[in-house]
Amino acid sequence: MNDTLLLVDDAFISKERSEKLELLIHLVANSSQATIVCGPKGIGKSTLVKALIERKKNAWQHCLLSATADMNFDAIIAQIAEITGEAINNPLKKHNQETSHNKFVLFIDDAGLLVPGVFTQLLEYALKNPSLRLVCNLTPDEIFIKNRTDAIIDECYFIEIPPLSEKQCGDYLLYLATKSTIKLPINAITEHLTATVYRNSQGIPARILEQLPQLVTSKTSDHALLLLIAAVAILVAIALAAQWLSATGHL
């Protein structure tokens, strides 16, 4: 697996995704424009953001929020103020005084749930505060909708997360098989199995994880069937041997 990077839990970042992580870090460090991490549901947008947080936890202060339909602009600013310890009307006062060394990164997961207008308010607020960096996760469909309700999204940088290749899908399955909580035998991960999982998942990690219970059940059933066949064969052999011994007078 020399072309992959494995992180905590079941996070799996390919070489290409690692390059996306480096780009995200560069943009946060050097650009005041907001960044959109995009891709279909389950592709690994949140994983990439968490990898950035882990990498920069000692360098940048941050706030990670999961958007909801009732989350408004004031509530988000209040969350920033709670973390920085500053007044709500000026929560980034200290950071703005030390912009070259003191970034504050606001991550919003599932940003497509924000009601129209809130996204625009956030981007305009970020532009007024040079120390603030805004990173949001969106699916392609959500970006399409935001283009209609919050046209300012066109001014953002976009980082698209690529799906895993078939080989990387196999590497991921091998990695998962080494986890103590996963009962998928390593020798069960054949080229045929990998191709099937890849075809069904299209290289999206979350969809690969969804297939694991079925794969484990299938392989367990196959193993049980083999044991049953072997047991039947042994019983038949014993019966034939007994019959032969009886016929020859050895019993």
C-alpha positions as CSV (number, residue, x, y, z in Angstrom):
1,M,0.0,0.0,0.0
2,N,2.9,2.4,-0.7
3,D,0.6,4.7,-2.7
4,T,-1.9,5.3,0.2
5,L,-2.0,7.1,3.5
6,L,-4.0,5.5,6.3
7,L,-5.3,7.7,9.1
8,V,-7.2,7.1,12.3
9,D,-10.3,4.9,12.5
10,D,-11.3,3.7,9.0
11,A,-10.2,6.9,7.2
12,F,-8.4,6.0,4.0
13,I,-6.7,8.7,1.9
14,S,-5.1,7.8,-1.4
15,K,-2.1,9.5,-2.9
16,E,-4.4,11.8,-4.9
17,R,-6.4,12.7,-1.8
18,S,-3.2,13.4,0.1
19,E,-2.4,15.9,-2.7
20,K,-5.9,17.5,-2.2
21,L,-5.1,17.7,1.5
22,E,-1.9,19.6,0.8
23,L,-3.8,22.0,-1.5
24,L,-6.4,22.6,1.1
25,I,-3.8,23.4,3.7
26,H,-2.1,25.8,1.2
27,L,-5.3,27.6,0.5
28,V,-6.2,28.0,4.1
29,A,-2.8,29.3,4.9
30,N,-2.5,31.8,2.0
31,S,-5.9,32.8,0.7
32,S,-8.8,34.7,2.3
33,Q,-11.2,33.2,-0.2
34,A,-13.5,30.5,1.1
35,T,-12.9,26.9,0.0
36,I,-15.5,24.4,-1.0
37,V,-14.6,20.7,-0.5
38,C,-16.9,18.9,-3.0
39,G,-17.9,15.4,-4.0
40,P,-20.8,13.0,-3.7
41,K,-22.1,11.8,-0.3
42,G,-19.6,9.4,1.3
43,I,-16.7,10.3,-0.9
44,G,-14.6,11.5,2.1
45,K,-15.1,15.3,2.4
46,S,-15.3,15.2,6.2
47,T,-12.4,12.8,6.4
48,L,-10.2,15.3,4.5
49,V,-11.3,18.2,6.8
50,K,-10.6,16.1,9.9
51,A,-7.2,15.2,8.5
52,L,-6.4,19.0,8.1
53,I,-7.6,19.6,11.7
54,E,-5.4,16.9,13.0
55,R,-2.4,18.2,11.0
56,K,-2.9,21.8,12.1
57,K,-4.4,21.5,15.6
58,N,-1.4,23.1,17.2
59,A,-1.1,25.9,14.7
60,W,-4.7,27.1,13.9
61,Q,-7.6,27.6,16.1
62,H,-10.8,26.2,14.6
63,C,-14.5,25.6,14.9
64,L,-16.1,22.5,13.3
65,L,-19.9,22.7,12.8
66,S,-22.4,20.4,11.3
67,A,-25.0,22.5,9.5
68,T,-28.7,22.2,10.2
69,A,-31.7,23.7,8.5
70,D,-32.4,26.0,11.5
71,M,-28.7,27.2,11.9
72,N,-28.5,31.0,11.3
73,F,-25.7,33.4,10.9
74,D,-25.9,34.7,14.5
75,A,-25.7,31.2,16.0
76,I,-22.5,30.5,14.0
77,I,-20.9,33.7,15.1
78,A,-21.8,32.9,18.7
79,Q,-20.0,29.5,18.3
80,I,-16.9,31.3,17.2
81,A,-17.1,33.7,20.1
82,E,-17.4,30.8,22.6
83,I,-14.2,29.3,21.3
84,T,-12.2,32.5,21.1
85,G,-13.5,33.9,24.3
86,E,-14.2,37.3,22.7
87,A,-17.4,39.3,22.6
88,I,-20.0,38.2,20.0
89,N,-19.9,41.5,18.2
90,N,-16.1,41.1,17.7
91,P,-15.2,37.4,18.1
92,L,-12.1,37.5,16.0
93,K,-10.6,40.6,17.5
94,K,-7.3,39.0,18.7
95,H,-7.0,36.9,15.5
96,N,-7.4,40.0,13.3
97,Q,-4.6,41.7,15.1
98,E,-2.2,38.9,14.3
99,T,-3.3,37.8,10.9
100,S,0.1,36.6,9.7
101,H,0.4,34.0,12.5
102,N,-3.0,33.5,14.0
103,K,-5.6,31.9,11.6
104,F,-9.1,30.9,12.8
105,V,-10.6,28.2,10.5
106,L,-14.4,27.7,10.4
107,F,-15.3,24.3,9.0
108,I,-19.0,23.7,8.1
109,D,-20.0,20.1,7.3
110,D,-23.2,19.5,5.3
111,A,-23.2,23.2,4.4
112,G,-25.9,22.5,1.8
113,L,-28.4,22.4,4.7
114,L,-27.8,26.1,5.4
115,V,-30.9,28.1,4.4
116,P,-30.5,30.6,1.5
117,G,-28.6,33.7,2.5
118,V,-26.7,32.3,5.4
119,F,-23.9,31.1,3.1
120,T,-23.6,34.6,1.6
121,Q,-23.5,36.2,5.0
122,L,-20.6,33.9,6.0
123,L,-18.6,34.5,2.9
124,E,-19.0,38.3,3.3
125,Y,-18.1,38.1,7.0
126,A,-15.0,36.1,6.1
127,L,-13.9,38.8,3.6
128,K,-14.2,41.4,6.3
129,N,-12.0,39.4,8.8
130,P,-8.6,38.7,7.3
131,S,-7.7,36.1,9.9
132,L,-10.9,34.0,9.2
133,R,-10.8,31.0,6.9
134,L,-14.0,29.4,5.8
135,V,-14.1,25.8,4.6
136,C,-17.4,24.1,3.6
137,N,-18.4,20.6,2.5
138,L,-20.9,20.4,-0.3
139,T,-22.2,17.8,-2.8
140,P,-22.5,18.6,-6.5
141,D,-26.3,18.9,-6.2
142,E,-25.9,21.3,-3.3
143,I,-23.5,23.4,-5.2
144,F,-26.0,23.7,-8.0
145,I,-28.7,24.9,-5.6
146,K,-26.3,27.3,-3.9
147,N,-25.5,28.8,-7.3
148,R,-29.1,29.9,-7.5
149,T,-29.6,31.1,-3.9
150,D,-26.1,32.3,-3.0
151,A,-24.3,33.4,-6.2
152,I,-21.3,34.4,-4.1
153,I,-20.3,30.8,-4.1
154,D,-18.7,31.4,-7.5
155,E,-15.9,33.3,-5.8
156,C,-14.8,30.3,-3.8
157,Y,-12.0,27.8,-4.5
158,F,-13.3,24.3,-5.2
159,I,-11.4,21.1,-4.2
160,E,-13.1,18.0,-5.7
161,I,-12.4,14.7,-3.9
162,P,-11.7,11.8,-6.4
163,P,-13.1,8.3,-6.0
164,L,-10.8,5.4,-5.2
165,S,-9.5,3.4,-8.1
166,E,-10.1,-0.3,-8.3
167,K,-6.6,-1.0,-7.0
168,Q,-7.2,1.4,-4.1
169,C,-10.5,-0.2,-3.4
170,G,-8.7,-3.5,-3.0
171,D,-6.1,-1.9,-0.7
172,Y,-8.9,-0.5,1.4
173,L,-10.6,-3.9,1.7
174,L,-7.2,-5.4,2.8
175,Y,-6.8,-2.6,5.4
176,L,-10.4,-3.1,6.7
177,A,-9.7,-6.9,7.0
178,T,-6.9,-6.2,9.4
179,K,-9.3,-4.4,11.8
180,S,-10.2,-6.5,14.8
181,T,-13.9,-5.5,14.4
182,I,-14.1,-6.7,10.8
183,K,-14.6,-10.4,10.3
184,L,-13.6,-10.4,6.6
185,P,-10.8,-12.9,6.0
186,I,-7.9,-11.5,4.0
187,N,-7.7,-14.5,1.8
188,A,-11.3,-13.8,0.7
189,I,-10.3,-10.5,-0.9
190,T,-9.8,-11.8,-4.5
191,E,-9.6,-9.8,-7.7
192,H,-13.1,-10.9,-8.4
193,L,-14.4,-9.7,-5.0
194,T,-12.5,-6.4,-5.4
195,A,-13.9,-5.8,-8.9
196,T,-17.5,-6.5,-7.6
197,V,-17.1,-4.1,-4.6
198,Y,-15.6,-1.5,-6.9
199,R,-18.4,-1.8,-9.4
200,N,-21.1,-1.5,-6.7
201,S,-19.4,1.3,-4.8
202,Q,-17.9,3.3,-7.7
203,G,-14.9,3.9,-5.5
204,I,-16.8,5.8,-2.8
205,P,-15.5,4.7,0.6
206,A,-18.8,5.0,2.5
207,R,-20.4,2.6,-0.1
208,I,-17.6,0.2,0.4
209,L,-18.2,0.1,4.1
210,E,-21.9,-0.4,3.5
211,Q,-21.1,-3.7,1.7
212,L,-19.0,-5.1,4.4
213,P,-21.8,-6.9,6.4
214,Q,-23.0,-8.6,3.3
215,L,-19.4,-9.6,2.3
216,V,-18.7,-11.0,5.8
217,T,-22.0,-12.9,5.8
218,S,-21.4,-14.3,2.4
219,K,-17.9,-15.5,3.2
220,T,-19.0,-16.9,6.5
221,S,-21.8,-18.9,4.7
222,D,-19.3,-20.1,2.2
223,H,-17.0,-21.3,5.0
224,A,-19.8,-23.0,6.8
225,L,-20.9,-24.7,3.5
226,L,-17.3,-26.0,3.0
227,L,-17.2,-27.4,6.5
228,L,-20.6,-29.1,6.0
229,I,-19.4,-30.7,2.8
230,A,-16.2,-31.9,4.5
231,A,-18.2,-33.3,7.4
232,V,-20.6,-35.1,5.1
233,A,-17.7,-36.5,3.1
234,I,-16.0,-37.8,6.3
235,L,-19.3,-39.4,7.4
236,V,-19.7,-41.1,4.0
237,A,-16.1,-42.3,4.1
238,I,-16.7,-43.8,7.6
239,A,-19.9,-45.5,6.5
240,L,-18.3,-47.0,3.5
241,A,-15.3,-48.2,5.5
242,A,-17.6,-49.8,8.1
243,Q,-19.6,-51.4,5.3
244,W,-16.4,-52.8,3.7
245,L,-15.0,-54.1,7.0
246,S,-18.4,-55.7,7.7
247,A,-18.4,-57.4,4.3
248,T,-14.9,-58.7,4.8
249,G,-15.6,-60.0,8.2
250,H,-13.3,-57.6,10.1
251,L,-16.1,-56.4,12.2
